[in-house]
């Protein structure tokens, strides 16, 4: 029998991500680092987690420095960070123009040669469904410990996905370094070549 969540929401097949610490110097700026706070779990005190929702930051694990901030207007000086990340957070920024602004801001605060690590869901091809909300069930493993979570929202009015993010990245001074796919989710490592 179908449970209520499966009836009301489109459920993508579960994806499994094995997360490893990535090379970084100094602090890592984590965009949307509240809630599950996966990058904070991965890198601990090396993370500056920003989120525009206080409740999301309060929910995140201890370790990172947590700051209430809008990623469209980062309150950091130019070239402040060597590394930035966004773990399934850009999908929640509804307007493409706002997403583009976030890419511009990340490029501005990253040093030349700095890396932006991005995980997200590809929503370019909406499945045939009448359900208004989708959920991506995610199992992630950090240091041999597995955890499960879910990310969901209403379908965006304009389909968007990997190609859109890569296009925004290219227009804001980034180049693609590495890409990995798991199901309909992806990891994209970008290098800031502005400077």
C-alpha positions as CSV (number, residue, x, y, z in Angstrom):
1,X,0.0,0.0,0.0
2,X,1.3,3.5,-0.9
3,X,2.0,5.7,2.0
4,X,0.7,9.3,2.0
5,X,4.0,10.9,1.1
6,X,4.4,8.6,-1.9
7,X,0.8,9.5,-3.0
8,X,1.2,13.3,-2.6
9,X,4.8,13.6,-3.8
10,X,6.9,12.4,-6.7
11,X,9.7,10.3,-5.2
12,X,12.9,10.0,-7.1
13,X,14.9,6.7,-6.5
14,X,17.2,7.0,-3.6
15,X,20.8,8.1,-4.4
16,X,23.9,7.2,-2.4
17,X,26.8,9.6,-2.1
18,X,30.1,8.7,-0.5
19,X,31.5,12.0,0.7
20,X,35.2,12.5,1.3
21,X,37.0,15.5,2.7
22,X,38.1,17.7,-0.1
23,X,41.3,19.7,-0.1
24,X,41.0,23.2,1.2
25,X,43.0,26.0,2.7
26,X,41.5,28.1,5.5
27,X,37.7,28.2,6.0
28,X,35.2,26.7,3.6
29,X,32.2,28.9,2.8
30,X,29.1,26.6,2.8
31,X,26.1,28.1,1.0
32,X,22.8,27.0,2.6
33,X,24.8,25.2,5.4
34,X,21.9,24.9,7.8
35,X,19.5,22.0,8.3
36,X,21.4,18.8,7.8
37,X,24.6,20.8,7.5
38,X,26.4,18.0,5.6
39,X,29.5,20.0,4.7
40,X,29.7,21.0,8.4
41,X,29.6,17.4,9.4
42,X,32.3,16.6,6.8
43,X,34.7,19.4,7.6
44,X,33.7,20.6,11.1
45,X,35.4,23.8,12.4
46,X,36.8,24.6,9.0
47,X,33.3,25.6,7.8
48,X,31.6,29.0,7.7
49,X,27.9,27.9,7.2
50,X,25.6,30.6,5.9
51,X,21.8,30.3,5.6
52,X,19.1,32.9,5.4
53,X,17.0,31.0,7.9
54,X,18.0,31.0,11.5
55,X,16.0,27.9,12.3
56,X,18.0,25.9,9.7
57,X,21.3,27.0,11.3
58,X,20.1,26.1,14.8
59,X,19.2,22.6,13.5
60,X,22.7,22.0,12.0
61,X,25.4,20.1,14.0
62,X,27.9,22.0,16.2
63,X,31.3,22.8,14.7
64,X,30.9,25.3,11.9
65,X,30.6,29.0,12.4
66,X,27.0,29.7,11.6
67,X,25.9,33.1,10.1
68,X,22.5,34.3,9.0
69,X,23.1,35.6,5.5
70,X,21.6,35.8,2.0
71,X,23.8,34.2,-0.6
72,X,22.7,36.8,-3.1
73,X,24.5,39.4,-1.1
74,X,27.5,37.9,0.7
75,X,28.9,40.2,3.4
76,X,32.5,39.1,2.8
77,X,35.3,41.1,1.2
78,X,36.5,40.0,-2.3
79,X,38.9,37.1,-2.4
80,X,38.1,36.0,1.2
81,X,37.9,32.2,0.7
82,X,39.8,29.6,-1.2
83,X,36.9,27.1,-1.1
84,X,33.1,27.3,-1.2
85,X,30.4,24.6,-1.3
86,X,26.7,24.2,-1.8
87,X,25.1,20.8,-0.9
88,X,21.6,20.5,-2.4
89,X,20.9,24.2,-1.6
90,X,20.8,26.0,-4.9
91,X,17.7,24.1,-5.9
92,X,15.8,26.0,-3.3
93,X,16.6,29.4,-4.9
94,X,13.5,29.7,-7.1
95,X,14.5,32.4,-9.6
96,X,17.2,31.8,-12.2
97,X,18.3,35.4,-11.8
98,X,18.8,34.9,-8.1
99,X,20.8,31.7,-8.7
100,X,23.0,33.6,-11.2
101,X,23.5,36.3,-8.5
102,X,24.7,33.6,-6.1
103,X,27.2,32.4,-8.6
104,X,28.4,36.0,-9.1
105,X,28.8,36.4,-5.3
106,X,30.6,33.1,-4.8
107,X,33.0,34.1,-7.7
108,X,33.6,37.5,-6.0
109,X,34.5,36.1,-2.6
110,X,36.6,33.2,-3.9
111,X,40.3,33.8,-4.6
112,X,41.5,33.3,-8.1
113,X,42.0,29.5,-8.5
114,X,39.6,28.9,-5.6
115,X,37.2,25.9,-5.9
116,X,33.4,25.7,-5.6
117,X,32.0,22.3,-4.8
118,X,28.4,21.9,-5.8
119,X,26.0,19.0,-5.3
120,X,22.4,19.3,-6.7
121,X,19.6,17.6,-8.5
122,X,19.0,17.8,-12.3
123,X,15.4,18.8,-12.9
124,X,15.7,19.5,-16.6
125,X,13.4,16.6,-17.5
126,X,10.3,16.5,-15.4
127,X,8.8,13.0,-15.2
128,X,5.2,12.6,-16.3
129,X,3.4,13.3,-13.1
130,X,0.6,15.4,-11.7
131,X,2.3,15.6,-8.3
132,X,3.3,19.2,-7.5
133,X,6.2,18.3,-5.1
134,X,9.2,16.1,-5.7
135,X,11.5,14.5,-3.1
136,X,15.1,13.2,-3.6
137,X,15.9,10.6,-1.0
138,X,19.6,10.8,-0.3
139,X,21.9,8.4,1.6
140,X,25.3,9.8,2.3
141,X,28.3,8.4,4.0
142,X,30.9,10.4,5.9
143,X,33.8,8.6,7.4
144,X,32.1,5.2,7.2
145,X,28.9,6.4,8.9
146,X,25.7,6.4,6.7
147,X,22.9,8.8,7.2
148,X,19.7,9.4,5.2
149,X,17.9,12.6,4.4
150,X,15.5,14.0,1.8
151,X,15.4,17.2,-0.2
152,X,12.1,18.3,-1.8
153,X,10.2,21.2,-3.1
154,X,7.6,22.2,-5.7
155,X,8.6,21.6,-9.2
156,X,10.2,24.8,-10.6
157,X,8.1,26.6,-13.1
158,X,11.0,26.5,-15.6
159,X,12.9,23.2,-15.7
160,X,16.5,23.6,-14.7
161,X,19.4,21.3,-14.2
162,X,23.1,20.6,-14.6
163,X,23.4,22.5,-17.9
164,X,21.8,25.6,-16.4
165,X,24.2,25.6,-13.4
166,X,27.2,25.0,-15.7
167,X,26.1,27.9,-17.9
168,X,25.8,30.2,-14.9
169,X,29.2,29.1,-13.7
170,X,30.8,29.8,-17.0
171,X,29.2,33.2,-17.2
172,X,30.5,34.2,-13.7
173,X,34.1,33.2,-14.1
174,X,34.2,29.5,-13.3
175,X,35.5,26.6,-15.3
176,X,34.5,22.9,-14.8
177,X,37.1,20.8,-13.1
178,X,35.3,17.6,-12.3
179,X,31.8,16.1,-12.7
180,X,30.2,13.0,-11.1
181,X,26.6,11.7,-11.4
182,X,24.6,9.5,-9.1
183,X,21.1,9.0,-10.5
184,X,19.6,12.4,-11.3
185,X,22.0,14.2,-8.9
186,X,25.4,15.5,-9.6
187,X,28.6,16.8,-8.1
188,X,30.3,19.6,-9.9
189,X,33.8,21.0,-8.9
190,X,34.4,24.5,-10.4
191,X,37.5,26.6,-10.4
192,X,37.3,30.4,-10.2
193,X,39.5,31.8,-12.9
194,X,38.5,35.4,-12.3
195,X,41.2,37.7,-11.1
